[in-house]
Amino acid sequence: MIFHAAGGKLQSGYFGMLTQGFPQLVRVNADVIRPDPSRSFPERSPVICQVRMVNETPLIPDLECLAQMIAEETSVMPPIQG
């Protein structure tokens, strides 16, 4: 999936994410989706939470956190002066 990186943290303005399973549109309402508190995620994790949807437990990504992490990892480091 390709995302537009809102917030201007990435120079390109976009980033991609590999997804698993078969992408499909799902109509989401309170009858279909419920929070799944069976897992917890560290504070700087790029995951907001996990949900239960019928027989699946998808993770909800924190796209802002992902963009920040990518920006930090891909920033150009100044050359080391020796």
N, C-alpha and C positions, 0 to 999 in steps of 0.2 A: 504494500500500500504506500502511496506517496502522500505526504502531509505538507501543507503550507505551514511553515514555522512562524506563527504569530509572535510578535514581540521583538523582532529584529535581532535575535541572538545569533542566528546563523547567517553568514554572508550570502550563501546561495538562496536563502529564503525557503528551502524545501529540505525534507529528509524522507527516507524510505524505511519501511519496516517489513520484515518477513513475517507472514502470517501462516498459521497452520490450519488444517481443516479446509472445508470448502466455504468460501465467503458466500453469505446469503443475507438478504434483507429480512429482518425479523420485526414484526410489530411488537413493540415492548409496552407493557402495561403492568399494573400491580399484580395481575393474575399470572403473569408469565415469568417475572423476574423478582428475585428476592436476594437480599444481602446474604453472603456466606461467610460468617465469622470464623470458620474453621482454620484459617491461616491469618497470620499477621505479617506485615511487611515493614522493614526498617524505615526510618524517617526519610532518608534520601533515596528510597527505592523509586524506580520509575513506574511503580504500580500503585494506583489509588486504592483498589480493593479487588476482591473476588466476589462474583455473584453466582447464584444458582439459577439456571434457566432450563426448565424441563429436566433433562438428564445430563446437562452440561454444566461446567463450572468455569466460565471464561474469566480472564483477568481484565480489568479495566485499566488501560495504561494512562499514566500522567504525561500527556504530550508536552506540556510546558517543561517538566523536569527532564524528559528525554531530549528536548531541544537544547536545554542548558548543558546536559552531560555531553552531547555531541559537540557543542561549541567549545567546551573545555578541552575535550580530547583532540579536537582538530585545529585548535588555535596554533598559529605559527610561533614557535619559541624563538627568541632572539639568539643569535650565535653566542657561544661561550667565548669570552675574551681570555686569552691565555698569556 
